[in-house]
Amino acid sequence: MQHHRRTVLVAGCVTLLMLTGCTQTVTQAQSTIVPSGAEADRGVSEERSPSQHSGGTLRIVAGTPDSLDPARSYFPWVWNVMRLYTRTLVTYAAAPGDAGGELVPDLATGPGVPSEGGTTWTYTLKPDQHFEDGSVITAADVKYGIERSFAADVVVGGPTYVVDLLDDPANVYGGPYTDPHPEKLGLATVETPDEQTLVFRLNRPYADFDHIMALPSSSPVPRDADTGADYGDDPVSSGPYAITSVDEGRSITLERNRRWDRSSDPVRTALPDRVEIRTGLTGPERDQRVIGGAADLDVMNTGVQPETLARIEADTGLQSRTDRATSGTVRMLALPVSVPPMDNVHCRRAVALAVDRSALVDDLGGPDAVSAAQSLWPQSLPGFPTPPPTTGEPLLAEARVAEAQTELAACGRPDGFTVRIATPNDQRPLQVARTVSESLRQIGVVGIVVGLDPATYYTSDIGRPDNVTAEEYGILVTAWTGDLPTPSTYYPPLVSAVQPTGSANYAQIADPDLLAVANTALSAREPAVARDAWRTVDEALVELAAYVPLVEERVVLLAGERLRNAYVHAAYGGYDLTVLGVR
């Protein structure tokens, strides 16, 4: 899945919330697979065809990367590729299931050590780790790599978490390219007292800072090798492979980095001698190459195409190489409180009660394409609070209809009302809107579907609260994905302060108590405390019917015949490239 993500600052309560999320619609398969054979879905929970055989060439197919510069990419599949040639202070474990969302040491000796209430984080580098040119990786190199994200006029397109957390309004830093410091290390909120120590001084407590340090944008960059906006043309490797050639729009080749020390790297096995990535391919082209044996995997995380599923259904051998995985993308409705009658919680609850998730599952391709969602919390996010429904809940049972009608009476609209349903003018969100509209008819609510330009939908159409109010969009069809396998990059946008433009709080709720709970979760040192706080946020949003969870998208991944050690990774959504081998 290609994610369009963004980072925004939101004021609220005592601290600021850092907000990110995915709001771009996702194209999914429209058919249903019945897995056959013992190997089907094996990669969801364990390795496929385990082998420590080394050598050979891993052949990958992909679309077009946004950038090979670790500070400029925002595609999760590119982040997966970057783990082959970048290392970070910490990274995600090489493990299937929820364990893949856990952090382990990488360049650092261990996780960050927080102090001063979670505003200071200290890391110590392992000794004798090298770039591909043989130079030792130092704390200054890590700091410099992070500083590049502050140069918003040069380094464009990547995540800005480090800027949000390390920016000092009283001493604004513009990045290394305008830095008067003789060594271009003038970011005062990151200290390097020696070559192996980094001290980060955050502008607010942030308990998940280790997750930010696991992003490629936090990887080291040697200052003398930085070519600014062109750095992605030839990034310097700190990982087991180095990029040796790039044919833009066609291919990327990586070969072994002889300076990489396997003993210092607990994650990457680096079994193949060479990695070849064929880029610029369409979904059907990628599927054909994997099925035909010309490629070992598609790294795009979007799963096989609808037309490919029929072929897989008829071939038990292909079925045995598939893995059905949740994508982390939850389709939901936002019910903006600025648009009557959605300013009344009882009207919002009536809509929430009327939605038929079983119909949505059927209309969106069946249980292999989506699963019914009773919570905003994605099933793929560690800590999922309840078991996922297996068939979808029949929400239009008589009891639910009666309850919805009671809510309509409580909001003063016993005979129903008319509401405009805004949606991107793409196939899947349009289908969501139509199915929801059909559900609402059974309680007397008339939903008028308004299809809008997908290119401007989240920015100009529903990202501007004044436009939502003026156009009287009472129901907004949306989709949401967090950047990282932690609720701290998923929930904050949904409760953030409403912004005049680029707002991610599409429901426009302003609840100081709920915002305070979110801030508690962001600063909580104990994972269990944070998890409980996020569950409180989730339950409150559903109870308020500010957001109505509908379905979570699923993908069907296909492993090539030669592929070994493949499993679905919690942080990247596709097969973990760091452990793959070929035979």
C-alpha positions in Angstrom: 0.0 0.0 0.0 1.3 3.4 -0.9 0.7 5.7 2.0 0.3 9.4 1.7 1.2 10.7 5.2 1.8 14.0 6.8 2.9 15.4 10.1 1.2 18.4 11.7 1.6 20.1 15.1 -1.5 20.5 17.2 -1.9 22.5 20.3 -3.8 21.2 23.3 -3.8 21.0 27.1 -0.4 21.1 28.6 1.6 19.8 25.6 1.5 19.7 21.9 0.5 16.5 20.1 2.5 15.2 17.2 0.1 14.1 14.6 0.5 11.8 11.7 -1.7 9.5 9.7 -2.6 8.1 6.4 -5.6 9.5 4.7 -5.2 8.2 1.2 -7.6 5.6 -0.1 -6.3 2.1 -0.8 -7.1 -0.1 -3.7 -7.8 -3.6 -2.6 -8.6 -7.0 -4.1 -12.3 -7.6 -5.0 -12.3 -11.4 -4.9 -12.1 -14.0 -2.2 -9.4 -16.7 -1.8 -10.0 -20.0 0.0 -6.5 -21.0 1.1 -5.4 -24.5 0.3 -2.4 -26.4 1.6 -0.5 -26.4 4.8 1.6 -23.4 3.7 -1.2 -20.9 3.1 -1.0 -17.9 5.5 2.1 -19.4 7.2 4.0 -16.1 6.8 1.5 -14.3 8.9 2.7 -16.0 12.1 6.0 -17.7 11.2 8.8 -17.9 8.6 8.0 -19.5 5.2 10.6 -22.1 4.1 13.3 -21.4 6.7 16.8 -21.5 5.4 20.2 -20.0 6.2 21.5 -20.6 2.7 23.6 -17.7 1.6 24.3 -16.4 -1.9 22.3 -15.7 -5.0 20.3 -12.7 -6.1 17.1 -11.6 -4.5 14.8 -10.3 -7.2 12.2 -7.7 -6.2 9.6 -5.9 -8.2 8.1 -2.5 -7.2 6.4 0.6 -8.3 8.3 3.9 -8.3 10.0 5.0 -5.0 9.5 8.5 -3.8 13.2 8.8 -2.9 16.2 6.7 -1.9 17.3 9.5 0.4 16.5 8.2 3.9 15.2 11.7 5.0 12.9 12.1 2.0 10.9 8.9 1.7 7.4 8.4 3.2 6.5 5.1 1.6 6.7 2.1 4.1 7.8 -0.2 1.3 10.8 2.1 0.7 11.5 2.2 4.4 11.6 -1.6 4.2 14.2 -1.4 1.3 16.2 1.2 3.3 16.8 -1.3 6.1 19.2 -3.0 3.6 21.5 0.0 3.3 20.8 2.1 6.4 21.0 1.5 10.1 19.5 3.4 12.9 20.0 3.7 16.7 17.3 1.2 17.2 15.1 -0.7 14.7 12.3 -3.2 14.6 12.9 -6.8 15.4 13.2 -9.3 12.6 10.3 -11.4 13.7 6.8 -12.3 12.5 3.6 -11.3 14.3 3.4 -8.6 17.0 7.1 -9.2 17.8 8.0 -7.4 14.7 6.6 -4.2 16.2 9.1 -4.4 19.1 12.3 -2.3 19.0 15.8 -3.8 19.4 19.2 -2.1 19.4 20.8 -1.5 16.1 23.7 1.1 16.0 23.1 1.8 19.7 23.9 -0.5 22.6 20.3 -0.4 23.7 17.2 1.7 23.7 17.3 5.3 24.6 17.5 6.1 28.3 14.9 8.7 29.2 15.3 11.3 32.0 13.9 14.6 33.1 10.4 13.4 32.8 10.9 11.9 29.3 12.2 15.1 27.7 15.8 13.9 27.6 16.9 10.7 25.8 20.5 9.4 25.8 21.9 6.8 23.4 25.4 5.1 23.3 26.7 3.8 20.0 28.4 0.5 19.7 32.1 0.8 18.8 33.7 0.2 15.4 30.8 0.4 13.1 31.5 1.6 9.6 30.1 3.3 6.5 30.8 1.6 3.2 33.9 3.8 2.7 35.4 2.4 5.9 35.0 5.5 8.0 33.7 5.0 11.6 30.1 5.9 12.3 30.1 8.5 15.0 27.5 10.3 17.1 28.1 13.4 14.9 27.1 11.4 11.8 23.8 10.5 13.4 23.2 14.0 14.5 24.0 15.3 11.0 21.5 12.9 9.4 18.8 14.1 11.8 19.7 17.8 11.1 19.0 17.3 7.4 15.2 17.0 8.1 15.3 20.6 9.4 16.2 21.9 5.9 12.6 22.0 4.7 13.6 23.8 1.5 16.1 21.2 0.5 15.1 17.9 2.1 11.4 17.6 1.0 8.9 14.8 1.4 10.0 12.8 4.4 8.6 12.6 8.0 9.3 15.6 10.3 8.9 13.9 13.7 12.4 15.0 14.7 11.7 18.6 13.7 8.4 18.6 15.7 10.1 17.2 18.8 13.5 18.9 18.7 12.6 22.3 17.4 13.3 25.2 19.8 11.1 28.2 18.9 13.5 30.5 20.8 16.4 29.2 18.7 15.1 28.2 15.3 17.4 25.9 13.4 17.2 25.9 9.6 19.2 22.8 8.8 22.8 22.1 8.0 23.0 23.9 4.7 22.6 27.3 6.3 24.3 26.3 9.6 27.1 28.8 10.6 28.6 26.1 12.8 32.0 25.1 11.4 31.1 21.4 11.4 27.4 22.0 10.5 26.3 20.6 13.8 24.5 23.6 15.2 21.3 21.9 16.3 21.5 22.7 20.0 18.8 20.2 21.1 21.0 17.3 20.1 24.3 17.0 22.0 27.3 14.8 21.1 29.6 15.0 24.2 31.8 12.3 22.6 31.9 10.2 19.5 29.7 7.5 20.9 27.1 9.5 22.9 23.9 11.3 21.7 21.7 13.3 24.1 18.4 14.5 22.7 16.5 17.3 24.5 12.9 17.2 23.5 10.5 20.2 23.7 8.0 17.9 25.4 7.8 14.4 26.9 7.4 11.7 24.2 7.4 8.1 25.4 7.7 6.6 22.0 10.9 8.5 21.0 12.6 5.2 20.3 10.2 4.6 17.4 11.2 8.0 15.9 14.8 6.9 16.1 13.9 3.7 14.1 12.8 5.8 11.1 15.3 5.9 8.2 15.3 9.7 8.6 17.2 9.1 11.8 20.0 7.2 10.1 23.6 8.5 10.0 24.9 10.6 7.1 28.5 11.6 6.7 28.6 15.3 6.2 31.3 15.3 3.5 29.2 12.9 1.4 25.9 14.9 1.6 24.8 16.3 -1.7 21.7 18.0 -0.4 18.6 17.4 -2.6 20.6 14.9 -4.7 21.7 12.7 -1.8 19.2 10.1 -2.8 21.1 9.5 -6.1 24.0 7.9 -4.2 23.3 7.5 -0.4 26.1 6.2 1.7 25.5 2.8 3.2 25.7 1.9 6.9 23.9 -1.4 6.4 24.8 -4.8 4.8 24.2 -3.6 1.2 25.2 -0.6 -0.8 23.5 0.8 -3.8 25.7 0.3 -6.8 23.5 1.4 -9.6 20.2 3.3 -10.2 18.4 3.4 -13.5 15.7 5.9 -12.6 12.2 4.5 -13.2 13.6 1.1 -14.1 15.9 -0.6 -11.6 18.0 -0.4 -8.4 20.9 -2.7 -7.7 22.4 -3.4 -4.3 25.6 -5.4 -3.6 27.3 -6.4 -0.4 28.8 -3.7 1.8 32.1 -5.3 2.8 32.5 -2.9 5.7 29.3 -4.1 7.4 30.0 -6.1 10.5 27.5 -8.9 11.0 28.5 -9.4 14.6 27.3 -5.8 15.4 23.9 -6.2 13.7 21.3 -8.3 15.5 18.7 -7.9 12.8 20.0 -8.3 9.3 21.1 -11.7 8.1 22.1 -10.4 4.6 21.9 -13.8 2.9 21.8 -12.9 -0.8 24.9 -11.6 -2.4 23.0 -9.2 -4.5 19.6 -7.5 -4.5 17.9 -6.4 -7.8 14.8 -4.2 -7.7 12.9 -3.7 -10.9 10.9 -0.5 -10.4 8.2 1.4 -12.3 6.0 -1.6 -12.7 2.2 -1.7 -12.5 0.4 -4.1 -10.1 -0.5 -6.7 -12.8 3.1 -6.6 -14.2 4.4 -7.2 -10.7 2.0 -10.1 -10.1 2.9 -11.7 -13.4 6.7 -11.6 -12.7 6.2 -13.3 -9.3 3.9 -15.9 -10.6 6.1 -16.6 -13.6 9.2 -16.9 -11.6 11.0 -13.8 -12.8 10.7 -12.2 -9.4 10.8 -13.4 -5.8 8.5 -10.9 -4.3 6.5 -7.7 -4.8 7.7 -5.3 -2.1 4.8 -2.8 -2.5 2.5 -4.2 0.3 -0.6 -3.7 -1.8 -1.1 -7.4 -2.4 -2.0 -9.1 -5.6 -4.4 -7.5 -8.0 -8.1 -8.5 -8.4 -7.5 -10.1 -11.8 -4.7 -12.2 -10.3 -6.8 -13.6 -7.5 -8.9 -15.6 -9.9 -5.8 -17.3 -11.2 -4.6 -18.0 -7.7 -8.0 -19.5 -6.7 -7.6 -22.1 -9.5 -4.0 -23.1 -8.5 -3.4 -24.8 -5.2 0.3 -24.3 -5.6 -0.1 -20.6 -5.8 -2.6 -20.6 -3.0 -0.1 -22.3 -0.7 2.3 -19.3 -1.3 -0.2 -16.6 -0.2 -0.5 -14.7 3.1 -3.6 -12.8 4.0 -2.7 -9.9 6.2 -4.4 -6.9 7.7 -3.1 -3.7 6.3 -3.5 -1.3 9.2 -5.8 0.9 7.2 -9.2 1.4 8.8 -12.0 2.8 6.7 -14.3 5.0 8.9 -16.8 7.7 8.8 -16.2 11.1 10.4 -19.3 12.9 11.5 -18.4 16.6 11.8 -20.1 18.3 14.7 -20.3 21.6 12.9 -22.9 20.3 10.5 -26.5 19.9 11.8 -27.8 17.5 12.8 -24.4 15.9 13.5 -23.9 18.5 16.2 -26.3 16.3 18.2 -24.7 13.2 19.6 -27.9 11.2 19.3 -28.1 11.9 15.6 -24.5 10.7 15.3 -25.2 7.6 17.2 -28.2 6.8 15.1 -26.0 6.8 12.0 -23.4 4.7 13.8 -26.0 2.1 14.8 -27.5 1.9 11.3 -24.3 1.1 9.5 -24.3 -2.5 8.2 -20.8 -3.8 8.3 -21.8 -7.2 6.9 -23.0 -5.5 3.7 -19.7 -3.4 3.6 -17.6 -6.6 3.8 -19.6 -8.2 1.0 -19.6 -5.1 -1.2 -15.8 -4.5 -0.8 -14.8 -8.0 -1.8 -15.4 -10.3 1.1 -13.4 -11.3 4.1 -10.1 -11.7 2.3 -10.4 -8.0 1.1 -11.7 -6.4 4.4 -12.7 -7.4 7.9 -15.4 -5.7 9.9 -14.2 -3.2 12.4 -15.9 -2.6 15.7 -13.0 -0.4 17.0 -10.9 2.3 15.4 -7.8 0.4 16.7 -6.3 -1.6 13.7 -6.0 -5.3 14.1 -2.4 -5.0 12.9 -1.5 -2.6 15.7 0.0 -4.3 18.8 -2.4 -4.3 21.7 -5.6 -4.7 19.6 -8.2 -4.7 22.4 -10.7 -7.4 21.2 -10.6 -10.4 18.8 -11.4 -9.4 15.2 -14.9 -10.3 14.1 -14.9 -13.3 11.7 -18.0 -12.7 9.6 -19.0 -9.1 10.4 -21.7 -8.0 12.7 -25.3 -7.8 11.3 -25.8 -4.3 12.6 -29.3 -4.0 10.9 -30.8 -6.6 13.2 -34.2 -5.5 14.5 -32.7 -4.5 17.9 -30.1 -2.2 16.3 -32.7 -0.6 14.1 -34.9 0.0 17.1 -32.0 1.5 19.0 -31.1 3.7 16.1 -34.7 4.9 15.9 -34.6 5.7 19.7 -31.6 7.8 19.1 -33.3 9.6 16.2 -36.2 10.5 18.5 -33.7 11.7 21.2 -32.1 14.1 18.7 -35.5 15.5 17.6 -35.5 13.8 14.2 -37.9 10.8 14.7 -38.7 10.6 11.0 -35.0 10.8 9.9 -33.2 13.5 8.0 -31.2 14.2 4.8 -27.4 14.2 5.0 -24.7 14.8 2.4 -22.0 12.1 2.3 -18.6 13.3 1.0 -16.3 10.8 -0.4 -13.2 10.6 -2.7 -14.4 9.9 -6.2 -12.6 6.5 -6.3 -14.1 3.1 -6.6 -13.7 1.8 -3.1 -14.6 4.9 -1.1 -17.5 5.5 -3.4 -18.7 1.9 -2.7 -18.4 2.6 1.0 -20.6 5.7 0.6 -23.2 3.9 -1.4 -23.4 1.0 1.0 -23.7 3.4 4.0 -26.4 5.4 2.2 -28.3 2.2 1.6 -28.0 1.2 5.3 -29.3 4.6 6.5 -32.4 4.4 4.3 -33.7 1.7 6.7 -34.0 4.2 9.5 -35.4 7.0 7.4 -32.1 8.8 6.8 -31.5 9.9 3.2 -27.8 10.0 2.3 -26.8 12.0 -0.7 -23.4 10.8 -2.0 -21.1 13.6 -3.2 -18.0 12.3 -5.0 -15.0 14.7 -4.8 -11.6 14.9 -6.5 -9.3 12.5 -4.7 -6.3 14.9 -5.2 -7.9 17.6 -3.1 -10.3 15.6 -0.9 -8.2 15.5 2.2 -6.7 18.9 1.9 -9.1 21.4 0.3 -12.4 19.5 0.8 -12.6 17.9 4.2 -9.3 19.3 5.6 -10.8 22.8 5.7 -13.6 22.8 8.4 -15.1 26.0 7.0 -15.6 24.2 3.7 -17.2 21.2 5.3 -19.6 23.4 7.1 -20.4 25.5 4.1 -21.0 22.5 1.9 -23.0 20.8 4.7 -21.1 17.5 4.5 -22.5 15.7 7.5 -20.8 12.4 6.8 -17.2 12.1 5.6 -15.8 8.8 4.2 -12.2 8.5 5.1 -9.4 6.0 5.8 -6.7 6.2 8.4 -3.3 4.5 9.0 -0.6 5.2 11.5 3.0 5.7 10.5 4.5 3.4 13.0 3.3 0.3 15.0 2.3 2.4 18.0 -1.0 4.1 18.8 0.9 7.4 19.3 1.1 7.9 15.6 -2.5 6.8 15.0 -4.9 8.4 17.5 -3.6 12.0 18.1 -4.9 13.4 14.8 -8.5 12.3 15.6 -8.6 14.3 18.8 -6.3 17.2 17.9 -7.1 20.8 17.9 -9.1 21.8 14.8 -7.0 23.7 12.3 -8.3 26.1 9.7 -6.5 24.3 6.9 -4.9 20.8 6.7 -6.9 19.7 9.7 -6.9 16.0 10.4 -9.6 16.2 13.1 -12.3 15.6 10.5 -15.1 15.2 13.1 -14.1 18.6 14.5 -14.5 17.5 18.1 -13.1 19.7 20.8 -12.9 17.7 24.0 -10.2 18.9 26.5 -10.7 15.9 28.7 -10.1 13.5 25.8 -7.1 15.5 24.7 -5.7 15.3 28.2 -6.0 11.5 28.1 -4.1 11.5 24.7 -1.4 13.6 26.2 -1.1 11.3 29.1 -0.6 8.4 26.7 2.0 10.3 24.7 4.1 10.9 27.8 3.4 7.6 29.7 6.7 5.7 30.4 4.9 2.4 31.0 3.5 0.8 27.8 0.6 -0.7 29.7 -0.4 2.8 31.0 -0.1 4.2 27.5 -2.1 1.4 26.0 -4.9 1.8 28.5 -5.0 5.5 27.8 -5.3 5.0 24.0 -8.0 2.4 24.6 -9.9 5.1 26.6 -9.5 7.4 23.6 -10.7 4.8 21.2 -13.8 3.9 23.3 -14.6 7.6 23.8 -14.5 8.4 20.1 -16.8 5.5 19.3 -19.1 6.3 22.2 -19.3 10.0 21.0 -19.9 8.7 17.4 -17.4 11.2 16.2 -15.8 8.5 14.1 -17.6 5.3 13.0 -15.2 2.4 12.3 -16.3 0.4 9.3 -13.8 -2.1 8.0 -10.0 -2.8 8.0 -8.4 -3.4 4.6 -6.6 -6.7 4.0 -4.0 -7.7 1.5 -3.1 -11.0 -0.1 0.7 -11.3 -0.5 2.3 -13.8 -2.8 5.8 -15.3 -2.2 7.9 -16.4 -5.1 8.9 -20.1 -5.4 12.6 -19.4 -4.6 11.9 -17.2 -1.6 13.0 -18.3 1.9 12.4 -17.0 5.4 9.4 -14.8 4.4 7.0 -13.4 6.9 4.7 -10.4 7.2 6.4 -7.6 9.2 4.3 -5.6 11.6 6.1 -2.3 11.0 6.3 -2.4 7.2 3.2 -4.4 6.1 5.0 -6.7 3.6 7.7 -9.3 3.8 10.7 -8.3 5.9 13.6 -7.8 3.5 16.3 -8.1 6.2 16.1 -11.9 6.5 15.1 -13.1 3.1 17.1 -15.7 1.2 16.7 -17.5 -2.1 17.4 -21.0 -3.3 
